Structure formats: structure tokens, C-alpha cells
Amino acid sequence: MVEDPEIKKKIFQILREIGEYTDLEALAVINREGMKISFFAKKGADPDLLSAISAAILSTGEKAVSINEHGELLEVLVRGESGFTILTNAGDYILIGSSLELNSMGLTIRVLRKYAHKLEEIICGDSAEDLGPINVD
């Protein structure tokens, strides 16, 4: 698990940055067991509830890709009438975002894919120095 306070600070900075680029109301990084590593919300949201729900969704998604032989799970998208939640693979961790704004879902997915890779690098120690906006083009 991520214990280093500097890495946790960088993860939180990434979540804040994602929040600036997207309409996501809540963002979190969790491990595959559903334990919260970092959390950021623009509005009131329960980080423990988001983490617990995400663990259940992740488990179902992993079973689905395994049974259907789709390879490694990349992301899970749960869409309702008035919002969506997306889980994106970040190595041993999962990046979760939740939004009530359906119009920006495509851009949000692209942003999360880019940042999930960056989070994986930071957590693994491969590229912890290079923070800053990521080009989503």
C-alpha cells in the first residue's frame, strides 16, 4: 500500500488536476480490495461509500472480462439516466470518477485514461517528478 506522504501528496494533486479538467464531482484512488488511498471531491461525497461501491463494481468487471476472455480489465463504466461512474485501471490501483454531467463523458474517459497511466508511474516510482497538465489530444 502507498505509505509515503510525498507520493500521497502527488496523488492528491493529480486528483485535483483531473477535477479541473473534467466535470467529475468525486475522484478517488483505491487499491483492488477497495481501500482508499486518496480522495478529492468538489461537492460533498462519502469517500468510504465510493470506495466500497467501486470494489464491488471492479470485482464484477474483472469477472466479466475473464469469463469472456477480453484480456486485462482497462475500465468499467456505469451509466445512469443522470450521471456515471468510471473505474480506470492504474496498475495495482484503480482511479474512480463520478459525475452527474453526461455531456462530457467522452472527454472524461480520455482524461482518466491518461491520468491513470501517470498515477501508475507515480505510485511505482517511475516518474514522480514530472507533474503538470497532461495533453489529452
Long-range contacts (C-beta under 8 A, 24 or more apart in sequence): 1-31, 1-35, 1-37, 2-37, 2-93, 2-123, 6-128, 7-122, 7-123, 7-128, 8-37, 8-38, 10-122, 10-128, 10-131, 11-37, 11-38, 11-119, 11-122, 11-123, 12-38, 12-40, 13-131, 14-115, 14-118, 14-119, 14-122, 14-131, 15-39, 15-40, 16-40, 17-115, 17-133, 18-97, 18-111, 18-112, 18-115, 21-111, 21-133, 21-136, 22-97, 22-99, 22-104, 22-107, 22-108, 22-111, 22-112, 23-99, 23-100, 23-101, 23-103, 23-104, 23-108, 24-97, 24-98, 24-99, 24-108, 25-98, 25-99, 25-100, 26-50, 26-96, 26-97, 26-98, 27-95, 27-96, 27-97, 27-98, 28-54, 28-95, 28-96, 29-90, 29-93, 29-94, 29-95, 29-96, 29-119, 30-54, 30-55, 30-93, 30-94, 30-96, 31-92, 31-93, 31-94, 32-58, 32-92, 32-93, 32-94, 34-58, 37-93, 45-98, 50-96, 50-98, 51-96, 53-85, 54-85, 54-87, 54-94, 54-96, 57-85, 57-87, 58-87, 58-94, 61-87, 74-113, 75-109, 75-112, 75-113, 77-109, 79-105, 86-112, 88-112, 88-113, 88-116, 89-116, 90-116, 90-117, 90-119, 90-120, 90-123, 91-119, 91-120, 91-123, 91-124, 92-123, 93-119, 93-120, 93-123, 95-119, 107-136, 110-136, 111-136
